[in-house]
Each structure stands twice: as C-alpha cells, then as structure tokens.
C-alpha cells in the first residue's frame, strides 16, 4: 500500500512574493517526488506565475481554483490575509477566505499585519524569520501525519 501524497497549497495575491518565498523554502526541504506536492494558488496570474517560478509542482489562479483546492489540501500556507475577506486590495474574495478558513487543512499563516488584523504578541520578527518558522511547522505537522497513519 502506497503512502498518500501530501498536498501543500500556498495561497498569495498581488505580486506573489510571500508565496514564492514560502515555496522556495518548502522546496529546499521537500524535493520533488518525495510524497509532497506543492501547489501555487494565486488570486491573480502574476502571483501564480511568481510562485511557479519559485518551484511549485502545480498552480492555478482565481476564486474557483482556490475554493476547490482548499477542500483537497492537507496544509494551506500564506499570509494572514488569506483568511480575511476583501484583503489584498480586494483580491481575496469572501468566498476564498471562507473556503480557506473552513477547510479541514492545517493552516499555517505568516503573521503580517497588513490586513488590519494584529496578532497580540510581544515577539516581532522579520518576514524571512516568519517564513522559516512556517516551514518548520510544516515539517512538524507532516511528521505528525506520518505517525498517525
């Protein structure tokens, strides 16, 4: 019996820079063909293309792609804004935010305070540090998944 492929979806909008950084770091830790599929989900084609250049295995753009893939994902990553309707200058629709936040996938979010949501934390760090921490959390979660099975 073969192991189930783990689908990690990275959602981003605007220029896709945060998503690309996440995918680059994930690709460094999860080489192609190791049971993990990295999926780039952009709110626009520029973001999707940027994330694909970062090393995603597959990619899709727009509301329907995000809504449908969120249901299938095991892990969803992106900036905090992906669970906030009308964020990213309106690119992140209410349907996208609902699909992501209600997905049974483990969500690991980069805590950027650009969508008028502040994280009550005494620790403030750089975006790169948050991205590294996200990748470490993904690795921990994947270990938990393999222990459960």
Backbone torsions as a table, in degrees:
resi	resn	phi	psi	omega
1	UNK	NA	128.7	-177.6
2	UNK	-88.9	155.2	178.8
3	UNK	-72.2	149.8	175.8
4	UNK	-72.1	135.5	174.5
5	UNK	-67.1	134.1	178.4
6	UNK	-92.4	125.2	-179.8
7	UNK	-99.7	113.4	175.6
8	UNK	-105.3	116.5	178.7
9	UNK	-103.2	131.3	176.9
10	UNK	-111.9	121.0	-176.9
11	UNK	-109.3	132.6	176.6
12	UNK	-155.3	166.4	179.2
13	UNK	-136.4	-161.8	-178.5
14	UNK	48.0	-116.4	-177.9
15	UNK	-88.5	-12.0	177.8
16	UNK	79.0	13.1	-175.4
17	UNK	-64.6	-42.3	178.6
18	UNK	-65.0	-46.0	178.8
19	UNK	-60.2	-42.6	178.8
20	UNK	-61.8	-44.0	179.0
21	UNK	-61.3	-41.4	177.4
22	UNK	-62.1	-45.7	-178.1
23	UNK	-65.3	-41.4	178.1
24	UNK	-58.2	-47.6	-179.1
25	UNK	-66.6	-39.1	177.6
26	UNK	-65.3	-41.4	-179.3
27	UNK	-63.7	-33.6	176.5
28	UNK	-62.8	-30.4	-177.3
29	UNK	-97.1	-24.1	-177.8
30	UNK	-129.6	94.9	-179.1
31	UNK	-68.4	157.1	178.1
32	UNK	-57.6	141.9	176.8
33	UNK	80.6	14.6	-178.2
34	UNK	-104.0	17.5	178.5
35	UNK	94.4	3.6	178.6
36	UNK	-121.4	127.9	174.9
37	UNK	-107.5	125.8	176.7
38	UNK	-96.8	121.1	-177.5
39	UNK	-113.6	123.7	177.0
40	UNK	-91.7	120.5	177.3
41	UNK	-118.9	109.3	-178.5
42	UNK	-105.1	145.3	173.8
43	UNK	-74.1	-16.1	176.1
44	UNK	-145.2	165.8	-175.1
45	UNK	-69.1	-28.5	177.7
46	UNK	-64.0	-45.8	179.4
47	UNK	-63.5	-44.1	179.6
48	UNK	-61.6	-47.4	-179.6
49	UNK	-59.9	-42.6	178.9
50	UNK	-60.6	-44.7	-179.8
51	UNK	-68.8	-35.1	176.7
52	UNK	-63.0	-39.3	177.5
53	UNK	-65.2	-24.0	177.4
54	UNK	-76.1	-11.8	176.1
55	UNK	118.1	14.9	177.9
56	UNK	-64.2	149.0	178.1
57	UNK	-76.7	-40.8	-178.4
58	UNK	-139.9	162.8	178.7
59	UNK	-157.0	156.1	177.9
60	UNK	-153.8	160.8	-174.1
61	UNK	-127.7	141.8	168.5
62	UNK	101.6	175.0	-173.8
63	UNK	-59.9	-50.5	-176.2
64	UNK	-63.7	-39.7	178.5
65	UNK	-61.3	-43.6	-179.6
66	UNK	-68.2	-45.1	-178.9
67	UNK	-60.9	-45.9	-177.3
68	UNK	-71.5	-41.3	-176.3
69	UNK	-74.4	-29.2	177.4
70	UNK	-58.8	-34.0	179.7
71	UNK	-67.1	-31.2	-174.6
72	UNK	-93.9	-14.1	-172.9
73	UNK	-74.0	145.8	173.3
74	UNK	-90.4	-34.2	179.9
75	UNK	-138.8	137.3	175.6
76	UNK	-123.3	128.3	177.6
77	UNK	-121.2	157.4	175.5
78	UNK	160.9	-179.4	175.8
79	UNK	-68.7	156.7	179.4
80	UNK	-49.9	-31.3	-176.6
81	UNK	-59.8	-18.5	-175.9
82	UNK	-71.1	-8.8	174.7
83	UNK	-108.9	13.5	-178.7
84	UNK	-117.7	111.6	-178.7
85	UNK	-56.1	138.6	176.9
86	UNK	68.0	15.2	176.9
87	UNK	-77.4	-177.3	-178.4
88	UNK	53.9	47.4	-179.6
89	UNK	58.1	33.5	177.5
90	UNK	90.9	-3.9	-178.9
91	UNK	-68.2	-32.4	-177.4
92	UNK	-89.6	102.5	-174.3
93	UNK	-74.3	161.3	175.4
94	UNK	-57.0	-36.7	179.4
95	UNK	-65.2	-38.7	177.6
96	UNK	-65.1	-48.3	-179.1
97	UNK	-60.1	-41.7	179.6
98	UNK	-65.8	-45.4	-178.7
99	UNK	-61.5	-42.0	-179.6
100	UNK	-69.0	-49.9	-175.3
101	UNK	-68.9	-27.2	-179.6
102	UNK	-94.9	-3.5	177.4
103	UNK	-63.3	148.2	176.7
104	UNK	-78.4	-3.8	178.3
105	UNK	-63.5	150.7	170.9
106	UNK	-70.1	127.2	178.4
107	UNK	-103.6	129.4	177.8
108	UNK	-126.7	112.4	-169.9
109	UNK	-114.7	142.4	175.5
110	UNK	-81.1	119.6	-173.3
111	UNK	-79.8	73.6	175.1
112	UNK	-94.6	130.1	-175.6
113	UNK	-91.7	48.0	-178.3
114	UNK	-101.5	-2.6	-177.1
115	UNK	-113.9	28.2	179.2
116	UNK	62.6	29.2	171.5
117	UNK	-122.6	124.1	179.0
118	UNK	-108.5	139.6	176.4
119	UNK	-92.2	123.7	-179.2
120	UNK	-78.5	91.2	-177.8
121	UNK	-144.7	144.1	178.2
122	UNK	-84.6	-8.8	-178.3
123	UNK	-100.7	126.2	175.0
124	UNK	-122.3	139.6	-175.5
125	UNK	-141.9	-178.7	178.5
126	UNK	-83.8	159.7	177.7
127	UNK	-59.1	-42.1	-179.8
128	UNK	-62.1	-38.6	177.9
129	UNK	-64.9	-42.1	177.1
130	UNK	-62.3	-41.3	179.9
131	UNK	-63.6	-44.4	176.8
132	UNK	-59.5	-40.3	178.8
133	UNK	-66.5	-39.3	176.9
134	UNK	-58.6	-45.1	-179.7
135	UNK	-63.7	-40.4	177.5
136	UNK	-62.2	-40.2	178.1
137	UNK	-65.9	-37.4	176.6
138	UNK	-61.5	-46.6	179.8
139	UNK	-59.6	-43.3	178.4
140	UNK	-62.2	-44.6	-177.5
141	UNK	-65.2	-41.0	178.8
142	UNK	-63.8	-37.5	174.9
143	UNK	-61.7	-42.9	177.8
144	UNK	-61.2	-41.5	179.5
145	UNK	-61.2	-41.3	-177.7
146	UNK	-73.5	-26.1	176.2
147	UNK	-73.0	-38.6	-177.7
148	UNK	-67.3	-27.2	-174.3
149	UNK	-89.4	NA	NA
